[in-house]
Amino acid sequence: MAGFLITFQPVFRGAALRELRAVDPQAAVVAQLDPAAALVRPSGSAAEFAGRLLAAAPVFIRHAAPADLEVDLAGAEDPMAALIAAFDPAGRIAPGSTFAVEARRLHAGGEGLPFGARDVEVRLGTCLAERGYEVDMAAPDRVVSVALHGWRALIGVSAPSENLAAHADEYRRYSRWLRPVSRAEVKLREALEVWPLALTAGGRALDVGAAPGGWTHVLAELGLRVTAVDPGDLSEQVLASPLVTHVRARLEAAELEPGSFDLLVNDMNLDPDESAALMCEAASRLAPGAPAIMTIKVTVRSPLRLIRGTLAVLQHAYEVRAVRSLFHNRQEVTVLLRRRATIAPGWEALVGHDPEASARRRSWRLEHQLDPDDGAIPLVLRREAS
């Protein structure tokens, strides 16, 4: 049965399925495989579906890979050998082309296969290499996607450009790193892989609401001179870097030179509109055209409506370049922005930590809408969202 495996943050399942309907209104959800994955059957060809999904730039569907071969391994004397024997690369991987195996184990509940995703990647990859295909984990011509679910395996082959994410499961890749300053650190590392920025060593970065310093730590490791603004304490590990300057204050009280920063980041745990208003306030310190990265904390049942409103605030000062629920985001999304040449007024009344400012933000939302034609707004956000 031809299908696609799509993955998402469980809390955003409804929004992810809404994106699916926006891309292919006739697509069928065949099975919910675990809280973070579903098997879907597109209404048209696999190539057509993959192209439409990529063009839509979904926010909540994290990964999509073909699953057109289902192998039932229950009762097999050697399930791994049976899985390998069931997969015939002929017609799927051209002779002389390179490949990589990307596997993911889904949480089916109860008993399941006596091996994991990494075992499949090694064993199946070794078998294909022995048959004359060349392994290339960095830039393969074809990706063999394998999802393990209970006692079965779902397998498909595609070009990397046809998949939404470069890897089936980023958790296993980043878990091999040394313990970070904070969990938030891996979110920025992932964002900088998904959206490679031209960051020059010695450039200046501004981290707003930096404590305890995870994002500051990442940027200093890249050779950037980081100004970390936060009244709270930074980790001693972060402060040990000569590239880090801690300004112990809120942004509005920090004396920062206008236009002097090459990158702005913000991972504050704030009401999204307040965080967006602070980003507009910080924009004057950022060079025109420079990038910014922030997270939007989604604390309501209507994530699309919340994100649309937050982006509408940000559009005073920024072009929206991308919005994604990354693997390491939890109940939040990450946004890539670019500072406009001119910062439009209208956001100033939204700044503030008091109840009156919160009320002004709620009122502002009722009267203002996202400009859907500005920047790289994903398809599902350009439409009206309930």
C-alpha positions, 0 to 999 in steps of 0.5 A: 500500500503506497503511503507516507509516514508523517511525524509531528509533535503530539500536542500539535497533531490537530494542526498537522492534520489540518496542514495535511488537508490544506495540501491534499484535501482528499488524503486519508489518514490510514493509521495513527501509529504512535502519538507523534506519527501517522500513516497517510495515503495521498489522493494522487501520486507520491511525487505529486504529494511530496512536491505539494507538501514541500511547496506548502512549507508546513509548520507542524508536520516535521517529517514526511517519508514514503512508506510503500512497502509493509513487511510483517515480521511476526513469527520470523525466525530472524526478523532482521534477516527477514526485513533485509530479504524483503527489501529489494533495491532494484528499481529503487536505487540506481546502480552507481548512486549513493544511499543512506538508511534512515530508521525510526522506531515508533512506540506501538505499545506492547511487544515489538521487534528485538532491535532498534533503529540504529541496528537497522541502519547498520545492518541494512546499510551494510547489506546494500554496501555489499551489493555494490551501493555506496554509502553517503550519510552526508549527501546521499542520492537516495534515502531508504526510510524505515519505520519500525512499528510493533512487529512490522516495518514500513519502508520507502525510498526517496530523494533527500529533497523530497523529504521534509527533514534531512533525518528521520529522528534528530533526537538520536543525532543530538543525544550524542553531544556532550551535556548542554548548558540547558535543554534549549541549546539543542533547539538553536543548534537544530535551527542553525542546521535547518536554516544555515546562516552566513555567520562570520566569526567575530560577528556580534550577536544579541541574546535577549532573555539569555539566562541561563545561557544555552543559546549564548553558549551555542553562538559563542562556540561559533565564534560570535561575540555575544551580548547576553541581556538578562537580569538573571544569572548565566551559567559559569560555563557560559561566562567563562567565554571571553566572547560573552558579555552579560548585561544584567538588565531587561532589554528596555534598560540595556544601553545597546548601540543601534544597528550594531548586531548581526544576529538577534535571538530570543527564547524567552518563556513569555506570552508570544505577543509580549515576546514579539513586541520585545523583538520589535523593540530590539530590532533597532539594535540589529543591522537592517537585513540581519537575521533573527531567530525566536521561539513562539510558546504555544499555550492555547488550543488554537495554535494557528490563530496564536501564531498568526497574531504573533507574526502580525506583531513581528511584521512591524520590524521583520520579514518572516522567512520560515516557521517550523516545529523543529524536532527539539521544540516542545509546545512551541515553534521556531521562527526565522526572521529578517530585519526590515530596512524600516521599522514601522510604528504600532508595536510600542503599546504592546511592550510591558509586563503589567496587566494593562499591557497584557490587555492592550495586546489582547485588544490589538489582536482583535483589530490586526491581521497577518499580512499573508503576502509578506515574506515566506508565510507557510500555506496554512498560515496564509489561510484563515485559521480557527 
